[in-house]
Amino acid sequence: MFEAKVTIQLKKGISDPEGANTLKAIHLLGFPKVQIVKTIRTFDLIIDGTDKNQVKKDVEQICQRLLTNPVIHHYEITIEEKK
């Protein structure tokens, strides 16, 4: 069994309206020193399997077909064996 962690961010140059609005709200709350807020999504997947390479391939397919838009997103996958 494996735990796959997928972290998804917007590519450089893509606007992040959620991050921008959150930054404005943080400033309105009285925290003017905060300079940057980025929206990052994380998915944790628990996958039954014995072959780490196959699990990685499956998670890549899930990312490409469902979780991300390759035009605007960059993603990273980490896989650890779960005991």
N, C-alpha and C positions, 0 to 999 in steps of 0.2 A: 504494500500500500504506500502511496506517495501523497505528499502535500505539495501542490503547485500554487505559487503566489504570482499573480499577474498584476503588474503595476502599469497603469495607462496614463500618459500625459499628452497634452497637446504639443504638436511639433513647434519648434521655434518659428516665430513669425505669425502664428495663428492666434487671433484674439481670444481672450479668456474673459467673457463678460461676467461669469459667476465669480471668478477671482477678483475682478475689478470692483464689483458690487460689494463683495465681502470686505475688501480693503477700505472702501468708503465707510461701511458700517463700523469697522474697527476704529477708524479715525473719529467717527461721530461718538463712539463710546469713550473717547478720551485716551486713545493709544496712538498718538501721532508718530511715534518712532518706528512703527511697523511700515516697512517700505514695499514689500512684495508679498502677494498672496497668489499661489498657483493652485488650480484645481487638479487633483490627482485622484484617480479611482484605483482601488485595489480589490481584486477578487481572490479569494482563497478557495481552491478546489481540492477535495479529497478524492483521490482516484485509486481504484482497486487495480492493481497490476503488479507485475514482477520485473518488467523490462523498462528501465528508466528512459532509454532512448525512445521507445514506443510511446511512453507517457508524454515525453517532450513533444513528439510529433503530433500527438492528439491535441495537446494544449495549444500548439501553434495553429492547428486547424480551427479550434474553437475561437481563438483570437481573430484569425483572419475572416472567419465566416459569421461571427456573431458579436464579439465584444468590442471590436475596434473598427474604425474607418481608416484605411491605410493612407488616405489623402491628408487627414488632419491629426492622426494619432501616432505616437511612438509608444511601444510597449516593451517591457522586460519580463522575462519569465525566470523564476527560480524554482527548482524542484528539490525537495528533500525527502528521503525515505522516512516514513512514519512507522514507529515501532509499536 
